[in-house]
Amino acid sequence: MNWLINKIGRKTVAVHSGNFHPDDVFAVAALAIYFGYIPKVIRTRDQQVINKADYVLDVGRLYNPLTNRFDHHGEGWNEKRDNGVLYASVGLLWRTLGTKICPSKEVADIIDTKLIQIIDALDNGMEISKNIIPNVKAYNLPDVFYSFNPTWREKTSYDDAFLEAVLLAKKILEREIIQAKDFLISQQYIMDVYEKSVDKRIIILDHLYDYGILESLPEPLLVIKPASSGTDWHINLVIVKGTSFEGRIIFPASWAGKEGEELQKITGIKEAVFCHNKRFLVVSKTKEGAIKLAQLALQTL
């Protein structure tokens, strides 16, 4: 992949040599989206070389967005967000370019909260989660990118491995930007549906929207939406705000784990397909059947 490094006429970006981390990988990926191409990457700790680069990321001990210097290793570094998360290089770059990379500030803010802050915190040695099972650690985003570093037995170039990781990070960033943009559009649609719903306990959606916004509203109990398969319809619980899985209601105990004819006999609804054993999901063959099942579930409250 040397052509990615040596492309003539591109902006030059200096990052540190040796092992790489999600911070410098995602910073270069963000710049690649901003430029519209993979920049010429120089992996070095030579200050004279660093000084000549168009952008400097995670090396050089200097933060100055006016001269495109984005390092967080200066003495006494304490640049942090209002929530206390310290900035690393990708966060500093995102603070400057996020709104230029994304279609709106709202999208840029979502990416910062969901992805950039996680990278920043870990790169600054801040713990943001705890293991609850001894000796079992969640495999997270940083682990993915640490795995791109060559092992002691491999002869892979660090530069090639770095740019391979950048390509993956770029794709992740691009997908998260699309997800955030479409999420914001969907929230307005969901609110429109909510406002027009006669029975606001049952919200009927025609697409696979993230409907977490309903948790902030008092009435919604159930959400009907098409299944990702494109054939069935799902009835989901609205979760109690601040919890992970606790629904505002739960489907009847007699439905638990039942499917097909057995569930149809219990409910009297021929479109019924399945009820999860944990009673947080019911599946129907049709939208109309899903509405009937939702209404029946509410009658049992």
Backbone bond lengths (Angstrom), bond angles and torsions (degrees), N, CA, C in turn:
res aa  C-N    CA-C-N  psi(-1)  N-CA   C-N-CA  omega(-1)  CA-C   N-CA-C  phi
1 M - - - 1.465 - - 1.526 111.88 -
2 N 1.322 117.20 24.47 1.461 119.28 -179.21 1.521 113.02 -61.35
3 W 1.350 116.54 -24.77 1.458 118.45 179.39 1.520 111.22 -62.02
4 L 1.316 117.03 -26.91 1.464 120.16 177.42 1.526 110.73 -70.23
5 I 1.324 116.22 -32.78 1.460 120.36 -178.47 1.528 110.74 -79.97
6 N 1.322 116.40 -38.34 1.460 119.93 -168.11 1.528 114.01 -102.15
7 K 1.320 117.83 12.12 1.459 120.45 180.00 1.524 109.86 -56.16
8 I 1.322 116.80 123.42 1.470 121.59 -175.61 1.527 110.13 -77.96
9 G 1.331 116.06 144.74 1.456 120.84 175.51 1.505 114.29 84.04
10 R 1.313 117.22 9.41 1.454 121.00 -179.83 1.525 110.50 -97.19
11 K 1.339 114.87 162.13 1.461 119.55 171.32 1.519 108.94 -64.15
12 T 1.315 116.80 145.48 1.458 120.57 177.32 1.525 109.22 -100.04
13 V 1.307 115.14 136.75 1.457 122.08 -178.88 1.522 108.31 -127.37
14 A 1.311 116.86 123.24 1.466 121.58 178.01 1.519 109.87 -98.32
15 V 1.321 115.08 131.66 1.465 122.12 171.59 1.524 106.60 -133.89
16 H 1.333 116.38 168.11 1.465 118.32 -177.61 1.517 111.42 -72.72
17 S 1.299 116.02 152.86 1.464 122.73 176.56 1.523 109.39 -83.43
18 G 1.332 115.77 179.02 1.461 120.92 178.90 1.514 112.12 80.52
19 N 1.344 116.20 -155.87 1.460 120.71 178.80 1.520 110.49 -55.44
20 F 1.316 115.60 141.00 1.463 119.78 176.60 1.524 110.52 -112.73
21 H 1.330 114.71 164.52 1.453 122.48 -173.63 1.531 109.53 -134.43
22 P 1.317 117.98 166.27 1.465 119.57 177.90 1.524 112.82 -55.95
23 D 1.330 117.91 -30.96 1.463 121.43 -178.27 1.528 111.41 -59.12
24 D 1.327 117.51 -57.64 1.461 119.84 -178.36 1.528 112.04 -71.69
25 V 1.332 117.25 -32.12 1.462 120.31 178.56 1.530 110.64 -64.00
26 F 1.322 116.86 -49.35 1.462 119.90 -177.70 1.524 111.94 -71.87
27 A 1.324 117.22 -29.46 1.460 119.30 176.47 1.528 110.59 -63.38
28 V 1.332 116.85 -44.58 1.465 120.33 177.40 1.526 110.05 -66.62
29 A 1.322 117.22 -38.59 1.467 120.81 178.72 1.528 111.05 -61.82
30 A 1.337 116.11 -41.57 1.467 119.93 178.52 1.523 110.82 -63.19
31 L 1.331 116.55 -41.28 1.461 120.19 177.85 1.534 110.78 -65.18
32 A 1.319 117.14 -36.07 1.464 120.31 179.22 1.525 110.55 -62.52
33 I 1.331 116.90 -39.08 1.466 120.23 176.89 1.523 109.88 -68.05
34 Y 1.315 116.04 -42.27 1.464 121.40 -179.89 1.535 111.40 -62.07
35 F 1.337 116.98 -44.57 1.464 121.46 -179.40 1.525 112.12 -74.29
36 G 1.328 115.57 -32.37 1.462 119.71 -172.56 1.518 111.99 88.53
37 Y 1.316 117.37 12.26 1.461 122.75 177.75 1.524 108.49 -161.89
38 I 1.329 115.82 162.37 1.458 120.58 175.44 1.527 107.93 -75.93
39 P 1.331 118.86 121.50 1.477 120.25 -179.29 1.520 111.59 -72.56
40 K 1.322 115.94 169.44 1.459 121.16 172.68 1.518 107.86 -75.17
41 V 1.311 116.47 113.40 1.468 122.17 -175.67 1.520 109.94 -96.23
42 I 1.326 115.74 126.45 1.459 122.00 176.58 1.520 107.68 -115.27
43 R 1.320 116.37 113.95 1.461 120.93 -178.26 1.521 107.67 -99.54
44 T 1.327 116.31 107.42 1.467 120.71 -170.68 1.523 110.54 -156.80
45 R 1.313 115.60 163.88 1.462 121.86 169.00 1.532 110.34 -123.84
46 D 1.316 115.50 11.17 1.465 121.78 178.15 1.532 108.39 -77.67
47 Q 1.331 116.84 113.12 1.459 120.78 -173.75 1.525 112.19 -62.18
48 Q 1.314 118.02 -33.37 1.456 119.87 179.52 1.530 111.01 -65.79
49 V 1.315 116.13 -38.98 1.466 120.63 176.76 1.518 109.94 -69.20
50 I 1.328 116.52 -42.41 1.459 121.64 179.44 1.527 110.65 -58.48
51 N 1.313 116.67 -42.31 1.473 120.74 -177.40 1.525 112.95 -61.40
52 K 1.322 117.84 -25.54 1.460 121.62 -176.37 1.525 112.93 -88.55
53 A 1.340 117.77 -9.75 1.467 120.99 -176.06 1.525 111.17 -73.62
54 D 1.323 115.81 150.10 1.468 120.54 176.76 1.527 111.15 -69.36
55 Y 1.324 115.72 -39.26 1.467 121.98 177.18 1.524 108.20 -130.84
56 V 1.324 116.23 144.28 1.456 121.63 177.46 1.519 108.27 -127.45
57 L 1.335 115.87 126.26 1.461 121.63 -174.60 1.524 110.89 -127.39
58 D 1.320 116.88 125.08 1.464 122.56 170.59 1.525 113.39 63.80
59 V 1.322 117.03 24.33 1.457 121.44 177.03 1.522 107.14 -158.11
60 G 1.319 117.06 159.60 1.460 119.89 176.87 1.513 115.50 97.25
61 R 1.339 116.89 -14.30 1.473 122.80 175.75 1.533 113.01 60.03
62 L 1.333 116.19 30.67 1.463 119.36 -179.23 1.520 110.38 -135.42
63 Y 1.332 115.23 132.29 1.463 120.46 172.61 1.521 108.51 -117.84
64 N 1.309 115.87 114.57 1.467 122.38 176.62 1.524 108.12 -155.17
65 P 1.334 117.65 95.57 1.468 119.74 -176.95 1.521 113.45 -61.61
66 L 1.334 117.54 -23.03 1.468 120.38 179.86 1.522 111.90 -68.44
67 T 1.343 116.18 -26.24 1.470 120.24 177.78 1.528 111.59 -112.29
68 N 1.346 116.69 14.54 1.474 122.91 176.02 1.523 112.51 64.14
69 R 1.346 115.67 38.07 1.467 120.92 176.26 1.529 107.80 -108.32
70 F 1.336 115.79 121.36 1.462 119.95 -174.57 1.529 110.27 -132.97
71 D 1.318 116.01 75.06 1.459 120.57 175.46 1.522 108.67 -119.98
72 H 1.310 116.32 150.14 1.467 121.40 -178.63 1.525 111.63 -120.20
73 H 1.295 116.99 23.36 1.462 120.75 -177.34 1.526 113.62 -105.16
74 G 1.314 116.14 12.71 1.462 118.57 178.06 1.519 112.07 -67.04
75 E 1.295 116.63 156.77 1.463 122.17 -177.75 1.531 110.49 -59.19
76 G 1.335 115.65 132.98 1.465 121.20 177.77 1.510 114.34 69.92
77 W 1.342 117.41 24.67 1.465 120.79 -176.67 1.527 111.33 -56.24
78 N 1.345 115.84 127.58 1.461 119.37 -179.06 1.523 111.43 -151.64
79 E 1.320 116.02 28.60 1.468 120.78 179.51 1.522 108.15 -76.52
80 K 1.323 117.15 116.00 1.454 119.65 -174.59 1.523 111.40 -137.53
81 R 1.307 114.76 163.16 1.456 122.12 175.76 1.523 109.65 -80.00
82 D 1.315 116.23 171.31 1.468 120.42 179.35 1.526 111.85 -61.06
83 N 1.351 116.72 -28.43 1.464 119.72 -179.65 1.525 112.89 -84.90
84 G 1.328 116.95 1.13 1.455 120.98 176.54 1.511 115.45 96.89
85 V 1.335 118.23 -6.81 1.464 120.25 -179.89 1.525 109.66 -74.40
86 L 1.318 115.89 119.78 1.459 121.19 179.30 1.532 111.36 -67.77
87 Y 1.300 115.36 144.73 1.459 120.29 175.82 1.522 110.49 -78.55
88 A 1.314 115.76 135.71 1.454 122.03 164.75 1.529 106.58 -107.16
89 S 1.303 117.35 -171.78 1.466 120.00 -173.07 1.520 112.85 -63.25
90 V 1.330 117.44 -42.78 1.462 118.52 -178.47 1.522 111.24 -66.33
91 G 1.339 116.84 -35.18 1.459 119.90 177.80 1.519 112.31 -67.11
92 L 1.326 116.12 -39.40 1.461 120.29 177.66 1.529 110.49 -64.58
93 L 1.320 115.60 -43.58 1.464 119.63 178.15 1.527 110.50 -63.81
94 W 1.328 115.91 -42.45 1.471 120.71 -178.78 1.526 110.85 -65.01
95 R 1.313 116.85 -36.47 1.467 120.30 178.01 1.533 110.59 -60.95
96 T 1.330 116.23 -33.40 1.464 120.81 -179.49 1.529 112.43 -85.48
97 L 1.336 117.10 -41.40 1.461 120.21 -170.73 1.531 114.69 -111.65
98 G 1.322 117.77 -8.22 1.466 120.57 -175.01 1.523 113.22 -53.35
99 T 1.329 116.61 -44.74 1.469 119.76 -178.51 1.521 112.07 -73.32
100 K 1.327 117.49 -15.62 1.467 120.87 175.90 1.528 111.06 -89.07
101 I 1.321 115.53 -25.43 1.455 120.90 178.34 1.528 110.54 -82.67
102 C 1.331 116.10 -36.78 1.458 122.36 -176.03 1.524 111.11 -96.09
103 P 1.333 117.38 159.82 1.468 120.51 179.88 1.522 114.32 -71.30
104 S 1.323 118.20 -15.01 1.462 120.87 179.45 1.518 109.74 -159.66
105 K 1.341 115.37 163.78 1.463 120.53 176.64 1.523 110.23 -64.76
106 E 1.339 117.00 -34.98 1.459 120.55 -179.93 1.519 110.84 -61.35
107 V 1.322 116.29 -41.59 1.466 120.06 177.92 1.521 110.20 -66.25
108 A 1.321 117.00 -45.24 1.466 121.15 179.67 1.526 110.87 -59.04
109 D 1.327 116.95 -39.04 1.468 121.14 179.93 1.526 111.40 -66.85
110 I 1.329 116.23 -38.62 1.466 119.64 177.88 1.526 110.16 -62.72
111 I 1.329 116.56 -44.79 1.466 120.68 179.49 1.524 110.28 -62.80
112 D 1.324 116.61 -40.14 1.459 120.13 179.50 1.525 110.89 -61.13
113 T 1.330 116.29 -45.63 1.464 120.24 -178.34 1.517 112.24 -69.74
114 K 1.325 116.13 -42.49 1.468 120.76 -173.24 1.516 113.15 -77.97
115 L 1.333 117.32 -34.10 1.457 120.37 -169.53 1.528 113.96 -127.11
116 I 1.335 116.66 -53.78 1.462 120.45 -171.82 1.527 111.52 -64.33
117 Q 1.320 117.41 -43.15 1.467 119.83 -178.60 1.523 112.01 -64.52
118 I 1.328 116.84 -33.06 1.465 120.23 177.91 1.524 109.72 -62.08
119 I 1.334 115.29 -46.48 1.464 120.82 179.99 1.524 110.53 -64.34
120 D 1.337 116.26 -45.83 1.464 120.89 -179.77 1.523 111.73 -58.75
121 A 1.321 115.61 -48.18 1.467 119.95 -176.69 1.523 111.05 -60.34
122 L 1.320 116.19 -48.43 1.463 119.41 -177.79 1.519 111.79 -66.48
123 D 1.331 117.40 -35.72 1.459 119.99 179.87 1.523 111.45 -69.11
124 N 1.322 116.61 -24.26 1.470 121.79 177.61 1.527 112.66 -95.22
125 G 1.339 116.26 7.62 1.461 120.11 177.50 1.505 114.59 75.25
126 M 1.339 117.17 24.12 1.463 121.01 179.63 1.527 109.68 -94.93
127 E 1.322 117.55 128.67 1.461 121.27 176.21 1.522 109.44 -82.86
128 I 1.330 116.57 126.42 1.461 120.37 179.62 1.527 112.34 -117.15
129 S 1.325 116.58 -2.10 1.461 120.48 175.95 1.526 108.87 -153.14
130 K 1.324 114.72 162.32 1.455 119.92 -179.19 1.523 110.17 -127.50
131 N 1.331 115.71 145.02 1.461 120.24 174.25 1.522 109.41 -76.36
132 I 1.311 116.23 138.47 1.469 119.58 178.72 1.525 111.71 -106.00
133 I 1.343 117.04 -9.91 1.459 121.42 177.09 1.525 107.79 -117.51
134 P 1.324 118.79 120.21 1.468 121.51 -178.25 1.518 112.36 -54.66
135 N 1.328 115.49 135.52 1.464 123.86 175.58 1.532 113.90 66.22
136 V 1.335 117.21 9.78 1.465 120.86 175.85 1.522 107.67 -120.53
137 K 1.331 115.49 114.22 1.455 121.13 -176.30 1.528 109.60 -111.85
138 A 1.311 116.89 136.55 1.459 120.64 177.37 1.523 109.91 -61.94
139 Y 1.308 116.02 136.04 1.470 121.27 175.90 1.522 106.45 -86.31
140 N 1.330 116.55 111.87 1.454 119.59 -171.44 1.530 112.06 -117.15
141 L 1.325 115.95 -175.32 1.455 121.23 -175.88 1.531 113.01 -56.18
142 P 1.327 119.67 -47.97 1.472 118.47 178.10 1.520 112.97 -56.23
143 D 1.336 117.97 -37.67 1.467 120.38 179.25 1.527 111.26 -59.05
144 V 1.325 115.51 -38.21 1.465 119.63 179.46 1.522 110.23 -58.56
145 F 1.331 116.42 -45.64 1.456 119.55 -174.52 1.521 112.80 -81.70
146 Y 1.327 117.97 -29.07 1.462 119.01 171.89 1.532 110.37 -61.00
147 S 1.336 116.55 -32.71 1.468 120.29 -177.06 1.521 112.61 -66.84
148 F 1.337 117.65 -16.58 1.464 120.47 178.79 1.528 111.82 -76.90
149 N 1.335 118.20 -18.38 1.459 119.84 176.90 1.522 109.75 -66.03
150 P 1.333 117.45 133.00 1.463 119.38 179.76 1.535 111.38 -62.37
151 T 1.321 116.51 145.41 1.456 120.68 174.19 1.529 109.43 -81.18
152 W 1.299 115.83 173.86 1.468 120.40 -178.13 1.519 112.04 -65.22
153 R 1.344 117.11 -19.96 1.471 120.30 -178.15 1.532 112.27 -91.45
154 E 1.313 116.97 -15.11 1.463 119.67 -175.29 1.531 111.39 -88.48
155 K 1.304 115.35 149.83 1.455 121.19 178.80 1.525 111.76 -102.92
156 T 1.322 116.96 11.09 1.465 121.63 -179.70 1.516 110.82 -63.76
157 S 1.304 117.14 138.25 1.458 122.06 175.39 1.527 110.18 -67.98
158 Y 1.340 116.76 135.36 1.459 120.21 175.60 1.528 110.77 -60.56
159 D 1.325 117.07 -35.57 1.457 120.26 -179.88 1.526 111.23 -64.90
160 D 1.318 116.46 -43.80 1.461 119.87 178.49 1.528 110.66 -65.63
161 A 1.332 116.54 -43.56 1.455 120.46 179.28 1.522 111.05 -62.81
162 F 1.327 116.26 -39.29 1.467 120.75 178.91 1.527 110.76 -60.82
163 L 1.300 116.92 -47.21 1.462 119.63 -177.53 1.519 112.21 -70.85
164 E 1.322 117.25 -28.60 1.459 120.13 172.53 1.530 109.90 -63.57
165 A 1.331 115.71 -41.98 1.470 120.27 177.46 1.531 110.96 -66.20
166 V 1.336 116.89 -38.05 1.471 120.55 178.74 1.527 110.83 -60.59
167 L 1.327 117.06 -41.49 1.457 120.18 -179.84 1.524 111.46 -61.54
168 L 1.331 116.42 -39.79 1.467 119.59 177.31 1.525 110.22 -68.22
169 A 1.331 117.13 -44.77 1.463 120.41 179.67 1.525 111.03 -61.31
170 K 1.308 117.09 -38.88 1.472 121.45 177.94 1.517 110.40 -61.18
171 K 1.318 116.78 -44.71 1.469 120.30 178.53 1.525 111.25 -63.36
172 I 1.333 117.08 -41.40 1.469 120.51 178.00 1.525 110.35 -61.86
173 L 1.322 116.73 -46.67 1.468 120.38 179.05 1.525 111.42 -60.77
174 E 1.313 116.61 -43.89 1.467 120.18 179.61 1.515 111.18 -61.81
175 R 1.335 116.55 -41.81 1.469 120.03 179.36 1.526 111.37 -68.13
176 E 1.325 116.95 -40.05 1.460 119.19 179.91 1.535 111.38 -66.84
177 I 1.325 116.99 -33.42 1.468 120.22 176.40 1.523 110.02 -65.47
178 I 1.318 116.96 -43.25 1.472 120.60 177.29 1.519 110.07 -63.41
179 Q 1.332 116.26 -44.82 1.462 120.17 -179.70 1.525 111.15 -60.15
180 A 1.330 116.55 -44.63 1.463 120.84 -178.28 1.525 111.21 -66.33
181 K 1.332 116.40 -43.11 1.460 120.38 179.48 1.524 110.99 -60.49
182 D 1.334 117.00 -48.58 1.458 120.74 -178.46 1.524 111.57 -70.72
183 F 1.324 116.80 -30.78 1.468 120.42 175.04 1.526 110.41 -60.11
184 L 1.314 117.55 -46.60 1.464 120.94 -179.10 1.526 111.58 -63.34
185 I 1.326 116.10 -38.91 1.479 119.79 176.68 1.522 110.11 -63.08
186 S 1.330 116.00 -42.43 1.466 120.16 -177.68 1.518 112.45 -65.11
187 Q 1.321 117.28 -31.72 1.456 119.63 -177.10 1.527 111.23 -64.21
188 Q 1.315 116.46 -37.24 1.460 119.75 177.31 1.523 110.66 -67.81
189 Y 1.327 115.92 -39.05 1.465 119.42 177.56 1.531 110.36 -62.78
190 I 1.323 116.84 -45.54 1.465 120.22 -179.62 1.520 110.76 -60.20
191 M 1.319 116.84 -41.94 1.466 120.03 179.05 1.528 110.97 -65.00
192 D 1.324 117.72 -35.87 1.470 120.66 176.70 1.523 110.75 -64.53
193 V 1.353 115.35 -43.41 1.461 119.65 177.70 1.531 110.53 -62.24
194 Y 1.314 115.65 -44.00 1.467 120.84 179.19 1.527 110.73 -58.44
195 E 1.319 116.66 -47.78 1.470 120.21 -178.14 1.520 111.64 -61.89
196 K 1.327 117.98 -33.99 1.460 121.65 -176.09 1.524 113.10 -89.17
197 S 1.341 118.19 -9.19 1.465 121.78 -177.49 1.518 110.64 -71.14
198 V 1.322 115.39 128.89 1.471 119.73 177.62 1.523 109.54 -70.54
199 D 1.328 116.47 -48.92 1.470 121.75 175.13 1.524 106.96 -101.95
200 K 1.294 116.34 100.66 1.466 120.86 -174.64 1.524 113.06 -76.37
201 R 1.321 116.99 0.68 1.461 120.07 174.06 1.520 110.88 -76.70
202 I 1.336 117.24 -25.62 1.463 122.69 -179.58 1.519 107.93 -119.51
203 I 1.327 116.23 116.24 1.460 121.80 179.80 1.528 108.30 -107.29
204 I 1.326 115.91 123.51 1.462 121.63 -175.93 1.523 109.06 -107.29
205 L 1.327 115.73 117.76 1.461 122.37 -178.28 1.527 109.79 -112.63
206 D 1.315 116.46 146.07 1.457 121.19 -178.28 1.526 113.62 -100.59
207 H 1.344 117.20 1.01 1.459 120.92 178.59 1.528 109.21 -138.60
208 L 1.336 116.27 170.18 1.464 121.44 -177.84 1.523 110.78 -84.67
209 Y 1.318 115.74 65.43 1.453 120.51 -179.26 1.526 111.42 -80.34
210 D 1.327 115.92 153.18 1.464 122.07 166.26 1.529 105.92 -78.03
211 Y 1.324 116.59 111.80 1.463 120.35 -172.00 1.532 112.73 -103.46
212 G 1.343 116.23 22.63 1.462 119.41 -179.58 1.517 113.94 -58.25
213 I 1.337 117.23 -22.70 1.462 121.00 179.04 1.521 111.72 -59.72
214 L 1.331 116.58 -24.32 1.461 120.33 -179.40 1.526 111.91 -67.66
215 E 1.319 117.26 -20.33 1.458 120.59 179.67 1.533 111.79 -64.64
216 S 1.328 116.33 -22.05 1.466 120.32 -179.67 1.523 112.52 -88.04
217 L 1.330 116.60 -2.64 1.469 121.19 179.95 1.524 109.20 -105.39
218 P 1.337 118.83 147.11 1.467 120.52 -171.39 1.520 115.74 -76.46
219 E 1.345 118.58 -31.57 1.462 119.27 -168.58 1.524 115.88 -87.51
220 P 1.340 120.45 -41.01 1.475 120.42 -170.84 1.529 113.74 -57.57
221 L 1.334 114.51 132.01 1.455 121.40 177.66 1.525 111.68 -118.87
222 L 1.349 115.91 -34.86 1.452 121.34 -176.54 1.526 110.13 -133.40
223 V 1.331 115.18 147.49 1.466 121.22 176.79 1.522 108.30 -124.05
224 I 1.318 115.35 128.52 1.460 121.99 175.37 1.523 107.74 -105.55
225 K 1.330 115.58 129.82 1.471 119.47 -179.29 1.525 109.14 -154.51
226 P 1.349 116.70 157.75 1.469 118.88 178.88 1.522 111.30 -66.84
227 A 1.311 115.87 148.53 1.466 120.70 176.03 1.520 109.34 -77.10
228 S 1.321 116.69 156.10 1.461 120.58 179.65 1.525 111.64 -63.90
229 S 1.328 117.02 -21.15 1.463 121.03 177.80 1.517 111.87 -66.45
230 G 1.339 116.24 -23.14 1.457 120.76 -179.23 1.509 114.12 84.29
231 T 1.336 116.90 2.24 1.467 119.91 -178.74 1.522 111.94 -113.35
232 D 1.326 117.61 -49.77 1.466 121.24 -177.13 1.523 111.85 -91.97
233 W 1.333 114.84 175.84 1.466 122.51 174.48 1.518 109.01 -124.56
234 H 1.331 116.20 140.97 1.459 122.26 -179.04 1.526 110.61 -106.77
235 I 1.321 114.36 145.96 1.466 121.44 169.16 1.519 106.03 -116.23
236 N 1.321 116.44 115.61 1.463 122.56 -178.13 1.515 111.24 -112.50
237 L 1.322 115.54 154.03 1.458 120.84 175.36 1.521 109.88 -80.36
238 V 1.324 116.38 146.85 1.461 120.84 167.34 1.524 106.45 -83.65
239 I 1.323 115.69 126.84 1.458 121.44 -173.81 1.533 110.94 -80.32
240 V 1.325 115.50 144.25 1.460 120.67 174.01 1.523 108.57 -63.05
241 K 1.310 117.40 126.81 1.466 121.54 -176.08 1.525 110.36 -58.04
242 G 1.337 114.94 134.17 1.458 120.15 179.36 1.512 113.97 92.46
243 T 1.350 116.79 -4.63 1.465 120.32 177.26 1.522 109.14 -113.75
244 S 1.314 116.33 169.67 1.459 120.71 -179.26 1.524 112.68 -94.16
245 F 1.332 116.86 -40.24 1.458 119.75 -172.82 1.535 114.38 -133.74
246 E 1.289 119.10 -7.31 1.457 120.62 -174.20 1.529 110.73 -74.43
247 G 1.340 115.74 114.69 1.454 119.96 179.83 1.520 111.51 -81.56
248 R 1.319 115.64 155.77 1.465 120.27 176.80 1.524 111.15 -66.22
249 I 1.333 115.29 -29.53 1.463 121.00 170.13 1.522 106.54 -134.53
250 I 1.311 117.17 -177.20 1.456 121.78 175.37 1.516 106.90 -142.87
251 F 1.324 117.17 147.76 1.457 119.78 -178.79 1.536 110.18 -68.99
252 P 1.340 117.56 155.49 1.471 121.31 -175.96 1.525 113.05 -54.60
253 A 1.325 115.17 142.11 1.470 120.65 -178.58 1.523 111.49 -59.54
254 S 1.336 117.46 -32.28 1.470 120.81 -178.43 1.527 112.21 -68.10
255 W 1.339 117.37 -15.54 1.460 121.03 179.74 1.530 112.19 -88.18
256 A 1.297 117.39 -17.40 1.466 122.15 -169.34 1.524 112.72 -56.64
257 G 1.329 117.01 122.96 1.448 122.80 176.23 1.511 115.40 73.95
258 K 1.311 117.29 1.37 1.469 120.62 -177.62 1.529 109.75 -84.33
259 E 1.347 114.78 150.03 1.454 118.73 178.36 1.521 110.22 -149.68
260 G 1.331 114.78 164.81 1.452 121.15 175.61 1.512 114.03 55.26
261 E 1.315 115.27 -136.43 1.462 121.41 -174.93 1.524 112.40 -59.76
262 E 1.338 116.34 -34.18 1.473 119.31 -179.21 1.527 110.70 -64.23
263 L 1.330 117.35 -44.31 1.464 120.72 178.73 1.526 110.39 -70.56
264 Q 1.313 117.34 -36.17 1.462 121.03 178.06 1.530 110.97 -63.22
265 K 1.324 116.47 -38.71 1.462 120.83 179.27 1.521 110.86 -67.37
266 I 1.333 117.25 -41.50 1.465 121.16 -179.05 1.522 111.47 -66.78
267 T 1.342 116.33 -41.66 1.475 120.99 -174.53 1.519 112.99 -90.45
268 G 1.327 116.41 -23.52 1.465 119.64 -175.06 1.520 112.05 76.71
269 I 1.333 117.12 13.76 1.466 121.58 -177.10 1.531 108.08 -117.06
270 K 1.332 115.91 114.25 1.468 121.09 -172.05 1.527 113.29 -68.78
271 E 1.333 117.55 -19.84 1.461 120.09 -179.55 1.531 113.51 -82.05
272 A 1.340 117.78 -7.42 1.466 121.28 -177.28 1.526 110.82 -63.37
273 V 1.336 116.13 134.95 1.468 121.54 -177.41 1.526 111.62 -113.54
274 F 1.348 116.92 -46.91 1.461 119.46 -170.23 1.518 110.39 -165.12
275 C 1.324 116.56 145.63 1.466 122.68 168.98 1.524 107.80 -126.18
276 H 1.323 115.75 126.20 1.457 119.75 -179.61 1.525 110.44 -61.12
277 N 1.328 114.86 144.66 1.467 120.02 -178.14 1.524 112.08 -59.86
278 K 1.333 117.63 -28.07 1.462 121.46 178.47 1.527 111.79 -86.17
279 R 1.317 116.54 -1.97 1.471 123.27 171.27 1.537 114.09 65.88
280 F 1.337 116.13 33.76 1.466 118.89 176.10 1.533 112.28 -110.54
281 L 1.347 117.11 -3.58 1.456 121.28 -177.24 1.520 110.52 -146.00
282 V 1.328 115.13 135.57 1.460 121.50 171.60 1.518 107.76 -128.14
283 V 1.333 116.18 140.21 1.457 122.16 -178.34 1.519 109.87 -115.13
284 S 1.333 114.93 138.79 1.459 121.92 178.44 1.522 109.55 -127.08
285 K 1.335 116.33 153.28 1.461 120.30 177.39 1.521 111.71 -70.47
286 T 1.324 116.76 -28.59 1.460 120.91 -174.89 1.525 111.17 -135.68
287 K 1.318 114.87 163.17 1.459 121.46 176.06 1.524 110.62 -63.93
288 E 1.333 115.50 -41.90 1.464 119.89 -179.94 1.524 111.06 -62.68
289 G 1.325 115.87 -41.12 1.464 119.36 177.82 1.513 111.62 -65.51
290 A 1.317 116.98 -36.49 1.460 120.84 178.18 1.520 110.79 -63.42
291 I 1.317 116.80 -40.60 1.469 120.58 178.62 1.526 110.02 -63.02
292 K 1.333 116.54 -43.06 1.466 120.46 179.23 1.529 110.76 -62.33
293 L 1.328 116.79 -43.79 1.459 120.65 -179.71 1.526 111.23 -65.00
294 A 1.321 117.03 -39.65 1.461 120.76 178.26 1.524 110.89 -63.94
295 Q 1.313 116.06 -44.09 1.463 119.88 179.53 1.525 110.81 -64.66
296 L 1.330 116.10 -38.77 1.478 119.74 178.36 1.518 110.30 -65.33
297 A 1.329 117.38 -41.12 1.468 120.62 179.17 1.513 110.53 -60.22
298 L 1.327 117.70 -40.54 1.471 120.41 -179.64 1.526 111.90 -68.02
299 Q 1.326 116.71 -29.02 1.455 119.64 178.95 1.520 112.64 -67.37
300 T 1.347 116.31 -21.50 1.476 120.45 -177.63 1.528 112.23 -86.91
301 L 1.343 117.22 -4.36 1.474 119.73 -177.61 1.525 110.71 -67.19
